Amino acid sequence: MIITLPIMIFYMFTTIVLNQEFVTFHKGVCGCEELNEKECETESDWMKGRCNIEKGKCVTRRCENINDIDLCIYLGCYAKNNKCYKSKSCNEQTEEECSDIFNRDCTYDQNLKRCLSFYDPKPDLSRPTCAEQSTDKCYVAREGLCYVKDGKCQELTKCEDVKLDAICQKTYPACFMQPIISCITNDKCENSISPKCSPRKQKINGNQYLLCKKLEDGECVNFDPSQENEETCYKNSKLFYHWDGKNCVKCKGWQVSAKQITTIIFILLIMNQI
């Protein structure tokens, strides 16, 4: 069989696509109940107690039982006065809570006098779109972040259009702020400008992330579950894959209670460290 250049290019492109693993941070993190005993024990060591083994099974700790504040924030719980509480949605938060410097997912709208979410999985249709906002109120709308371009309020879709540090930080990790230089797109694992090999957000107003993996030589590459084993699958996937006994497979999602209510996961700690 003669392999022509077009066939080679097609094969290379197909391989790249197959090796890209996308996850949804809002609901895709492995539930403790999905983990085997070894993964649960590992989780307890390096995540400081998100999961716990009870009666031979891996279970999720309640927010109120978590003592580590970083872990509390990472799990989508609410931290106040060095204590951890059950998570609050943006619309349940006070102005003070909403405006907290560590609260990347919410913003307080002074005109509406409401705390709004950047990444609401079910957009509030009563909220105006970016195009419907006036330029003096052009910040967040139904789609998420907005910005003023050509004298009009538009959805923010391109990192390089951001001029202010504060706005670029809100787009993180879809974008990465290089001091004095500019706000740069940060959506690929390889040739990354970020110092850490963490998941890359694919759209500014979205919740899809590309999983990355750091090799021993320091190179950052796409995470490929077919290359993982029982020892590496869970940790290298940043909590999104686990070992089912034969293969490294994507988790169904984090179930936080007996009623199996899916909680929105805010990956603030990972974002702060990318």
Backbone as numpy.savetxt, mean C-alpha at the origin, in Angstrom:
# Nx Ny Nz CAx CAy CAz Cx Cy Cz
13.75 -25.24 -35.05 12.92 -24.05 -35.05 13.79 -22.80 -35.05
13.53 -21.90 -35.98 14.28 -20.65 -36.07 13.59 -19.58 -35.22
14.35 -19.01 -34.30 13.79 -17.97 -33.42 14.13 -16.61 -34.00
13.14 -15.94 -34.51 13.34 -14.62 -35.11 13.36 -13.55 -34.04
13.82 -12.35 -34.41 13.87 -11.23 -33.46 12.51 -10.89 -32.89
11.44 -10.81 -33.74 10.11 -10.50 -33.19 9.66 -11.53 -32.16
9.98 -12.82 -32.41 9.60 -13.87 -31.45 10.35 -13.68 -30.15
11.64 -13.34 -30.26 12.44 -13.13 -29.05 11.89 -11.97 -28.23
11.53 -10.89 -28.92 10.98 -9.72 -28.22 9.67 -10.07 -27.55
8.82 -10.82 -28.27 7.54 -11.24 -27.70 7.76 -12.09 -26.46
8.71 -13.03 -26.53 9.00 -13.90 -25.40 9.49 -13.11 -24.19
10.40 -12.16 -24.46 10.92 -11.35 -23.37 9.81 -10.54 -22.73
8.94 -9.94 -23.54 7.85 -9.12 -23.01 6.90 -9.97 -22.19
6.58 -11.17 -22.72 5.67 -12.07 -22.01 6.25 -12.48 -20.68
7.55 -12.75 -20.65 8.21 -13.15 -19.41 8.14 -12.04 -18.38
8.38 -10.81 -18.83 8.33 -9.67 -17.90 6.93 -9.52 -17.31
5.91 -9.63 -18.16 4.53 -9.49 -17.69 4.18 -10.57 -16.69
4.58 -11.83 -16.99 4.26 -12.94 -16.11 4.95 -12.79 -14.75
6.10 -12.13 -14.72 6.84 -11.99 -13.48 6.42 -10.77 -12.66
5.43 -10.06 -13.11 4.94 -8.92 -12.34 3.76 -9.36 -11.47
3.90 -9.20 -10.17 2.85 -9.59 -9.23 2.25 -8.34 -8.61
0.96 -8.11 -8.89 0.28 -6.94 -8.36 -0.64 -7.32 -7.21
-0.69 -6.46 -6.20 -1.53 -6.71 -5.03 -2.31 -5.45 -4.68
-3.37 -5.63 -3.92 -4.20 -4.52 -3.45 -3.97 -4.35 -1.96
-3.36 -3.25 -1.57 -3.02 -3.06 -0.17 -4.23 -2.97 0.73
-5.34 -2.48 0.21 -6.50 -2.28 1.07 -7.10 -3.58 1.56
-6.87 -4.70 0.88 -7.50 -5.94 1.31 -6.68 -7.20 1.06
-5.50 -7.06 0.47 -4.77 -8.24 0.06 -3.80 -8.85 1.04
-3.50 -8.16 2.16 -2.53 -8.69 3.12 -3.03 -10.01 3.70
-2.11 -10.96 3.84 -2.46 -12.27 4.38 -3.10 -12.15 5.76
-4.18 -12.86 5.94 -4.79 -12.94 7.26 -4.00 -13.91 8.11
-3.89 -13.62 9.38 -3.17 -14.53 10.27 -3.74 -15.94 10.18
-5.05 -16.02 9.99 -5.72 -17.31 9.94 -5.32 -18.13 8.71
-4.70 -17.50 7.71 -4.24 -18.21 6.52 -2.85 -18.80 6.68
-2.12 -18.35 7.69 -0.72 -18.73 7.84 -0.55 -20.07 8.53
0.52 -20.79 8.14 0.85 -22.02 8.85 1.61 -21.64 10.12
1.90 -22.62 10.94 2.49 -22.35 12.26 3.85 -21.68 12.15
4.67 -22.14 11.21 6.00 -21.56 11.05 5.91 -20.10 10.62
5.01 -19.80 9.67 4.83 -18.42 9.22 4.29 -17.56 10.34
3.42 -18.11 11.14 2.84 -17.38 12.25 3.90 -17.03 13.28
4.80 -17.97 13.56 5.89 -17.74 14.51 6.85 -16.68 13.98
7.16 -16.78 12.68 8.04 -15.78 12.06 7.41 -14.40 12.13
6.12 -14.35 11.84 5.36 -13.09 11.89 5.46 -12.48 13.28
5.30 -13.30 14.30 5.34 -12.80 15.67 6.70 -12.21 16.02
7.77 -12.78 15.42 9.12 -12.30 15.71 9.40 -10.96 15.05
9.19 -10.88 13.73 9.62 -9.66 13.03 8.53 -8.63 12.85
7.26 -9.01 13.10 6.19 -8.02 13.06 5.72 -7.64 14.47
6.39 -8.16 15.48 6.14 -7.80 16.87 4.71 -8.06 17.33
4.09 -9.10 16.79 2.83 -9.51 17.37 1.55 -9.24 16.61
1.57 -9.11 15.29 0.30 -8.97 14.56 -0.52 -10.24 14.71
0.17 -11.38 14.67 -0.50 -12.67 14.80 -0.05 -13.35 16.09
-0.86 -14.30 16.52 -0.53 -15.04 17.73 -1.07 -16.46 17.60
-0.35 -17.43 18.15 -0.81 -18.82 18.09 -1.65 -19.12 19.33
-2.87 -19.49 19.10 -3.78 -19.84 20.19 -4.43 -21.19 19.87
-4.27 -22.11 20.80 -4.84 -23.45 20.64 -4.41 -24.10 19.33
-3.13 -23.88 18.99 -2.57 -24.51 17.80 -2.91 -23.85 16.49
-3.60 -22.70 16.53 -3.98 -22.00 15.31 -3.46 -20.56 15.32
-3.21 -20.05 14.14 -2.72 -18.68 14.01 -3.92 -17.73 13.95
-3.96 -16.76 14.84 -5.09 -15.83 14.90 -4.60 -14.39 14.93
-5.48 -13.47 14.59 -5.16 -12.04 14.56 -5.38 -11.40 15.92
-4.43 -10.60 16.34 -4.60 -9.85 17.58 -5.52 -8.67 17.36
-6.26 -8.30 18.37 -7.12 -7.12 18.29 -6.25 -5.87 18.45
-6.70 -4.78 17.85 -5.94 -3.53 17.95 -5.65 -3.17 19.41
-6.63 -3.38 20.27 -6.50 -3.01 21.67 -5.41 -3.81 22.39
-4.99 -4.93 21.81 -3.98 -5.78 22.44 -2.59 -5.59 21.87
-2.43 -4.59 21.00 -1.14 -4.32 20.38 -0.46 -3.18 21.13
0.79 -3.42 21.54 1.52 -2.43 22.33 2.52 -1.62 21.51
2.90 -2.12 20.33 3.86 -1.42 19.49 3.12 -0.44 18.58
3.44 0.85 18.70 2.70 1.88 17.96 2.94 1.79 16.46
4.17 1.50 16.03 4.44 1.35 14.60 3.60 0.22 14.02
3.53 -0.88 14.74 2.72 -2.01 14.29 1.24 -1.64 14.27
0.83 -0.89 15.27 -0.56 -0.44 15.35 -0.95 0.34 14.10
-0.11 1.28 13.70 -0.37 2.10 12.52 -0.33 1.25 11.26
0.66 0.37 11.18 0.81 -0.49 10.01 -0.42 -1.33 9.74
-1.04 -1.81 10.79 -2.18 -2.70 10.65 -3.49 -1.97 10.42
-3.43 -0.65 10.31 -4.66 0.09 10.06 -5.42 0.41 11.33
-4.81 0.15 12.48 -5.44 0.53 13.74 -5.17 2.02 13.96
-5.78 2.58 15.00 -5.66 4.01 15.27 -4.83 4.22 16.52
-3.75 5.01 16.40 -2.85 5.26 17.52 -3.08 6.64 18.10
-3.22 6.70 19.42 -3.38 7.99 20.10 -2.85 7.87 21.51
-2.02 8.84 21.90 -1.43 8.86 23.24 -0.75 7.54 23.57
0.01 7.02 22.58 0.77 5.77 22.74 -0.10 4.56 23.06
-1.36 4.62 22.66 -2.24 3.47 22.81 -2.86 3.13 21.45
-3.23 1.88 21.29 -3.76 1.41 20.02 -5.26 1.14 20.13
-6.01 1.62 19.14 -7.46 1.45 19.16 -7.93 0.88 17.82
-9.15 0.42 17.80 -9.75 -0.09 16.57 -9.73 1.02 15.52
-9.47 0.65 14.26 -9.31 1.63 13.20 -10.57 2.45 12.98
-10.35 3.69 12.53 -11.44 4.59 12.19 -11.38 4.90 10.70
-12.52 4.95 10.05 -12.54 5.40 8.67 -12.35 6.91 8.67
-11.97 7.48 7.54 -11.71 8.91 7.47 -12.92 9.73 7.93
-14.11 9.33 7.50 -15.30 10.13 7.83 -15.69 10.05 9.31
-15.02 9.18 10.08 -15.28 9.08 11.51 -14.29 9.90 12.33
-13.28 10.45 11.67 -12.21 11.12 12.39 -12.50 12.60 12.62
-11.97 13.10 13.73 -12.08 14.52 14.03 -11.09 15.28 13.14
-11.20 16.59 13.15 -10.27 17.40 12.35 -8.83 17.16 12.80
-8.62 17.08 14.11 -7.28 16.86 14.64 -6.72 15.51 14.20
-7.55 14.47 14.31 -7.10 13.13 13.91 -6.82 13.08 12.42
-7.69 13.70 11.66 -7.59 13.69 10.20 -6.34 14.42 9.72
-5.96 15.47 10.43 -4.84 16.31 10.02 -3.50 15.84 10.57
-3.49 14.72 11.28 -2.25 14.21 11.86 -1.21 13.98 10.78
0.03 14.31 11.06 1.11 14.23 10.08 1.33 12.80 9.57
0.99 11.79 10.38 1.19 10.41 9.97 0.00 9.83 9.22
-1.04 10.61 9.10 -2.26 10.13 8.44 -2.17 10.42 6.94
-1.61 9.47 6.18 -1.40 9.67 4.76 -2.67 9.46 3.93
-3.64 8.77 4.49 -4.78 8.35 3.68 -5.99 9.28 3.77
-5.95 10.23 4.67 -7.10 11.13 4.84 -6.65 12.59 4.77
-7.58 13.47 4.46 -7.31 14.89 4.45 -8.56 15.64 4.91
-8.36 16.69 5.66 -9.51 17.45 6.17 -9.85 18.59 5.21
-11.08 18.60 4.73 -11.56 19.63 3.82 -12.19 20.76 4.63
-11.53 21.91 4.65 -12.01 23.04 5.44 -13.33 23.60 4.92
-13.59 23.45 3.64 -14.84 23.96 3.07 -16.02 23.06 3.42
-15.82 21.74 3.29 -16.89 20.80 3.61 -16.97 20.48 5.10
-15.88 20.84 5.83 -15.78 20.53 7.25 -15.91 19.02 7.48
-15.23 18.28 6.63 -15.27 16.81 6.71 -13.89 16.23 6.48
-13.67 15.05 7.04 -12.44 14.31 6.81 -12.70 13.39 5.62
-11.89 13.52 4.56 -12.10 12.77 3.33 -10.98 11.77 3.09
-11.30 10.70 2.39 -10.32 9.67 2.08 -9.77 9.85 0.67
-8.45 9.62 0.52 -7.84 9.65 -0.80 -8.13 8.37 -1.57
-8.29 7.27 -0.83 -8.34 5.95 -1.46 -9.60 5.18 -1.10
-10.71 5.87 -1.05 -11.97 5.21 -0.71 -12.32 4.19 -1.79
-12.45 2.87 -1.43 -12.77 1.86 -2.44 -14.16 2.06 -3.04
-15.03 2.79 -2.35 -16.36 3.11 -2.87 -16.53 4.62 -2.87
-16.10 5.29 -3.93 -16.14 6.76 -3.98 -17.51 7.33 -3.67
-17.52 8.39 -2.91 -18.75 9.09 -2.57 -19.20 9.90 -3.79
-20.28 9.45 -4.43 -20.74 10.09 -5.66 -21.29 11.50 -5.42
-21.53 11.84 -4.15 -22.00 13.19 -3.84 -20.85 14.19 -3.86
-19.62 13.68 -3.81 -18.46 14.56 -3.85 -18.18 14.97 -5.28
-17.75 16.21 -5.50 -17.45 16.66 -6.86 -16.20 15.97 -7.42
-16.10 15.92 -8.72 -14.90 15.40 -9.37 -13.86 16.51 -9.41
-12.65 16.18 -9.79 -11.60 17.20 -9.89 -12.02 18.30 -10.86
-12.59 17.90 -12.00 -12.99 18.87 -13.02 -14.07 19.82 -12.53
-14.84 19.38 -11.54 -15.93 20.20 -11.00 -15.47 21.13 -9.88
-14.23 20.96 -9.43 -13.70 21.80 -8.37 -13.16 23.11 -8.94
-13.30 24.18 -8.16 -12.69 25.46 -8.56 -11.19 25.37 -8.28
-10.42 26.20 -8.93 -8.96 26.12 -8.80 -8.48 26.43 -7.38
-9.24 27.23 -6.63 -8.82 27.56 -5.27 -9.17 26.44 -4.28
-9.93 25.45 -4.72 -10.27 24.31 -3.86 -9.77 23.00 -4.49
-8.82 23.14 -5.38 -8.33 21.99 -6.15 -7.26 21.23 -5.37
-7.72 20.22 -4.62 -6.77 19.44 -3.82 -7.16 17.96 -3.81
-8.37 17.69 -3.34 -8.84 16.30 -3.33 -10.30 16.28 -3.75
-10.68 15.28 -4.55 -12.05 15.16 -5.03 -12.41 13.68 -5.11
-13.45 13.37 -5.88 -13.95 12.00 -5.95 -12.87 11.01 -6.41
-12.05 11.44 -7.37 -11.02 10.53 -7.89 -9.84 10.36 -6.94
-9.64 11.36 -6.07 -8.48 11.38 -5.20 -7.78 12.72 -5.31
-6.45 12.71 -5.45 -5.69 13.95 -5.53 -5.92 14.67 -6.86
-6.02 16.01 -6.76 -6.18 16.87 -7.95 -5.05 17.90 -7.96
-4.92 18.60 -9.08 -3.97 19.72 -9.15 -4.41 20.67 -10.27
-3.89 21.87 -10.22 -4.27 22.88 -11.21 -3.30 22.85 -12.38
-3.85 22.70 -13.59 -3.04 22.71 -14.81 -3.81 23.44 -15.90
-3.12 24.32 -16.60 -3.74 25.11 -17.67 -4.98 25.86 -17.17
-4.92 26.31 -15.92 -6.01 27.10 -15.35 -7.22 26.29 -14.97
-7.12 24.95 -14.96 -8.25 24.10 -14.61 -7.84 23.07 -13.56
-8.83 22.63 -12.80 -8.59 21.59 -11.81 -8.72 20.24 -12.50
-7.68 19.41 -12.39 -7.66 18.11 -13.05 -7.17 17.03 -12.09
-7.48 15.78 -12.42 -6.98 14.67 -11.62 -5.47 14.59 -11.77
-4.77 14.35 -10.66 -3.31 14.24 -10.69 -2.94 12.81 -11.11
-2.35 12.67 -12.27 -1.99 11.35 -12.80 -0.51 11.21 -13.11
0.23 12.32 -13.09 1.64 12.29 -13.47 2.49 12.94 -12.39
3.44 12.18 -11.85 4.28 12.68 -10.77 5.05 13.94 -11.16
5.54 13.96 -12.37 6.37 15.07 -12.82 5.62 16.40 -12.89
4.29 16.36 -12.79 3.50 17.59 -12.80 3.45 18.26 -11.43
3.91 17.54 -10.41 3.86 18.06 -9.03 5.05 18.98 -8.78
4.76 20.14 -8.23 5.83 21.12 -7.97 6.11 21.28 -6.48
5.13 20.95 -5.63 5.28 21.17 -4.19 5.63 19.88 -3.46
6.58 19.97 -2.53 7.00 18.81 -1.76 5.83 18.15 -1.03
4.97 18.97 -0.43 3.87 18.45 0.39 2.94 17.56 -0.43
2.62 17.98 -1.65 1.73 17.20 -2.50 2.43 15.93 -2.97
3.70 16.02 -3.30 4.44 14.84 -3.75 4.48 13.78 -2.65
4.61 14.21 -1.42 4.63 13.26 -0.30 3.30 12.53 -0.17
2.21 13.19 -0.53 0.90 12.55 -0.49 0.75 11.50 -1.59
1.51 11.63 -2.66 1.43 10.67 -3.76 2.30 9.44 -3.52
3.14 9.49 -2.52 4.08 8.41 -2.20 3.33 7.13 -1.87
3.73 5.93 -2.35 4.96 5.68 -3.09 4.81 5.61 -4.61
3.72 6.14 -5.16 3.61 6.22 -6.62 4.67 7.17 -7.16
4.96 8.20 -6.36 5.97 9.18 -6.74 7.01 9.27 -5.62
8.19 9.78 -5.98 9.28 9.92 -5.01 9.85 11.32 -5.14
9.95 12.01 -4.01 10.43 13.39 -4.01 11.95 13.44 -3.88
12.61 13.96 -4.90 14.04 14.20 -4.81 14.22 15.68 -4.48
14.72 15.97 -3.28 14.86 17.35 -2.82 15.48 18.27 -3.88
14.85 19.40 -4.05 15.30 20.47 -4.95 15.09 20.09 -6.43
15.16 18.80 -6.76 15.07 18.40 -8.17 13.62 18.35 -8.63
12.89 17.31 -8.28 11.51 17.19 -8.74 10.82 15.99 -8.11
9.55 15.82 -8.46 8.75 14.67 -8.03 8.80 13.65 -9.17
9.29 12.45 -8.90 9.58 11.48 -9.95 8.75 10.22 -9.82
8.32 9.66 -10.96 7.55 8.41 -10.98 8.37 7.28 -10.37
7.70 6.49 -9.53 8.39 5.42 -8.79 7.57 4.13 -8.89
7.34 3.65 -10.11 6.42 2.53 -10.29 7.06 1.23 -10.77
8.40 1.17 -10.77 9.08 -0.06 -11.21 10.10 -0.49 -10.16
10.32 -1.79 -10.05 11.27 -2.31 -9.07 12.71 -2.03 -9.50
13.02 -2.34 -10.76 14.39 -2.17 -11.24 14.70 -0.70 -11.48
15.97 -0.37 -11.37 16.44 1.01 -11.57 15.68 2.00 -10.71
15.33 1.58 -9.51 14.53 2.43 -8.63 15.36 3.57 -8.06
14.71 4.71 -7.87 15.38 5.85 -7.25 15.19 5.83 -5.74
14.29 4.97 -5.25 14.06 4.87 -3.81 15.14 4.00 -3.18
15.56 4.31 -1.98 16.63 3.55 -1.35 16.23 2.15 -0.92
14.93 1.87 -0.77 14.49 0.56 -0.31 13.68 -0.17 -1.38
13.80 -1.48 -1.39 13.13 -2.31 -2.39 11.77 -2.73 -1.85
10.83 -1.80 -1.84 9.49 -2.05 -1.32 8.47 -1.95 -2.45
7.21 -2.34 -2.22 6.19 -2.32 -3.27 6.06 -0.96 -3.95
5.84 -0.98 -5.26 5.71 0.25 -6.05 4.26 0.47 -6.43
3.74 1.63 -6.12 2.36 1.96 -6.44 2.24 2.31 -7.92
1.20 1.77 -8.57 1.09 1.91 -10.01 0.38 3.18 -10.47
-0.54 3.70 -9.67 -1.24 4.94 -10.01 -1.31 5.82 -8.78
-1.26 7.12 -8.98 -1.34 8.04 -7.85 -2.66 7.86 -7.10
-3.76 7.85 -7.83 -5.07 7.64 -7.22 -5.49 6.19 -7.44
-4.90 5.29 -6.72 -5.21 3.87 -6.86 -4.65 3.08 -5.70
-4.93 1.78 -5.68 -4.42 0.96 -4.58 -3.76 -0.33 -5.08
-3.32 -0.32 -6.35 -2.60 -1.46 -6.91 -1.09 -1.23 -6.78
-0.38 -2.25 -6.28 1.05 -2.15 -6.06 1.78 -3.31 -6.71
2.97 -3.05 -7.22 3.83 -4.07 -7.79 4.79 -4.54 -6.71
4.81 -5.86 -6.47 5.69 -6.40 -5.45 7.13 -6.49 -5.96
8.06 -6.11 -5.09 9.48 -6.16 -5.43 10.22 -7.04 -4.42
11.40 -7.47 -4.82 12.22 -8.32 -3.96 13.68 -7.88 -4.07
14.36 -7.82 -2.94 15.77 -7.42 -2.93 16.66 -8.65 -2.95
17.56 -8.71 -3.93 18.49 -9.83 -4.04 19.68 -9.63 -3.11
20.49 -10.69 -2.96 21.63 -10.62 -2.06 22.64 -9.55 -2.46
22.75 -9.28 -3.76 23.69 -8.26 -4.22 23.12 -6.85 -4.14
21.88 -6.74 -3.59 21.26 -5.44 -3.42 20.36 -5.01 -4.56
20.33 -5.78 -5.65 19.49 -5.42 -6.79 18.01 -5.61 -6.44
17.18 -4.68 -6.90 15.74 -4.74 -6.65 15.06 -5.26 -7.92
14.34 -6.38 -7.80 13.69 -7.01 -8.96 12.23 -7.31 -8.65
11.47 -7.68 -9.67 10.08 -8.07 -9.48 9.99 -9.34 -8.64
9.05 -9.38 -7.71 8.82 -10.58 -6.92 8.19 -11.66 -7.80
8.76 -12.87 -7.76 8.26 -13.98 -8.55 7.98 -15.16 -7.62
6.70 -15.46 -7.34 6.37 -16.53 -6.38 6.89 -17.90 -6.79
7.11 -18.13 -8.07 7.61 -19.43 -8.52 9.06 -19.66 -8.09
9.75 -18.60 -7.69 11.15 -18.72 -7.26 11.29 -18.82 -5.74
10.17 -18.79 -5.04 10.21 -18.81 -3.57 9.98 -20.21 -3.02
10.42 -20.43 -1.79 10.21 -21.70 -1.11 9.49 -21.47 0.21
9.35 -22.51 0.99 8.60 -22.42 2.25 9.22 -21.41 3.21
10.53 -21.26 3.16 11.23 -20.37 4.09 11.14 -18.91 3.66
11.03 -18.66 2.37 11.13 -17.28 1.87 9.82 -16.67 1.37
8.85 -17.51 1.02 7.62 -17.05 0.36 6.93 -15.91 1.10
6.60 -16.11 2.35 5.80 -15.14 3.09 6.53 -13.82 3.31
7.74 -13.90 3.79 8.47 -12.68 4.13 8.86 -11.89 2.88
9.32 -12.57 1.84 9.74 -11.87 0.62 8.57 -11.23 -0.12
7.36 -11.72 0.13 6.19 -11.16 -0.56 5.60 -9.97 0.17
6.24 -9.52 1.22 5.75 -8.39 2.02 4.35 -8.66 2.59
4.09 -9.90 2.97 2.85 -10.33 3.65 1.71 -10.70 2.71
1.93 -10.75 1.40 0.82 -10.97 0.47 0.72 -12.40 -0.06
1.77 -13.21 0.10 1.77 -14.61 -0.34 2.15 -15.49 0.84
1.72 -16.74 0.81 2.11 -17.69 1.85 2.29 -19.07 1.23
2.91 -19.96 1.98 3.19 -21.30 1.49 2.02 -22.22 1.85
1.41 -22.83 0.81 0.23 -23.68 1.06 0.59 -25.15 1.23
1.88 -25.43 1.33 2.34 -26.80 1.48 3.05 -27.29 0.24
2.75 -26.67 -0.91 3.37 -27.06 -2.17 3.92 -25.86 -2.94
3.19 -24.75 -2.87 3.56 -23.58 -3.67 3.42 -22.28 -2.88
4.03 -21.23 -3.45 3.90 -19.88 -2.88 2.69 -19.26 -3.56
1.60 -19.05 -2.82 0.34 -18.60 -3.41 -0.13 -17.30 -2.77
-0.91 -16.53 -3.55 -1.43 -15.27 -3.06 -2.50 -15.51 -2.00
-2.48 -14.71 -0.95 -3.46 -14.85 0.13 -4.82 -14.32 -0.29
-5.85 -14.78 0.38 -7.21 -14.34 0.09 -7.47 -12.95 0.67
-6.80 -12.62 1.76 -7.00 -11.31 2.38 -7.17 -11.43 3.87
-7.02 -10.30 4.55 -7.02 -10.29 6.01 -8.43 -10.24 6.56
-8.87 -11.29 7.23 -10.16 -11.32 7.91 -9.90 -11.03 9.39
-10.48 -9.97 9.91 -10.09 -9.52 11.25 -11.03 -9.95 12.36
-12.13 -10.61 12.04 -13.03 -10.99 13.10 -13.80 -12.24 12.71
-14.52 -12.79 13.67 -15.31 -13.99 13.42 -16.39 -13.72 12.38
-16.81 -12.47 12.28 -17.84 -12.10 11.31 -17.25 -11.93 9.91
-15.93 -12.12 9.82 -15.23 -12.04 8.54 -15.46 -10.70 7.84
-15.27 -9.61 8.60 -15.38 -8.27 8.03 -14.01 -7.85 7.52
-13.93 -7.49 6.25 -12.66 -7.08 5.65 -12.33 -5.66 6.08
-11.15 -5.48 6.67 -10.71 -4.16 7.10 -9.77 -3.55 6.08
-9.89 -2.25 5.84 -8.96 -1.57 4.94 -7.60 -1.50 5.62
-6.57 -1.96 4.89 -5.22 -1.98 5.44 -4.46 -0.73 5.00
-3.97 0.03 5.94 -3.17 1.21 5.62 -1.69 0.86 5.83
-0.92 0.80 4.76 0.46 0.39 4.86 1.34 1.63 5.11
1.09 2.28 6.23 1.79 3.52 6.52 3.25 3.28 6.87
3.51 2.22 7.62 4.88 1.98 8.03 5.76 1.68 6.83
5.26 0.81 5.94 6.03 0.48 4.73 6.25 1.73 3.90
5.19 2.55 3.75 5.30 3.76 2.95 6.34 4.72 3.54
6.36 4.81 4.86 7.28 5.73 5.51 8.73 5.28 5.35
8.94 3.96 5.07 10.29 3.45 5.01 10.79 3.21 3.61
9.93 3.37 2.58 10.38 3.09 1.21 11.43 4.11 0.77
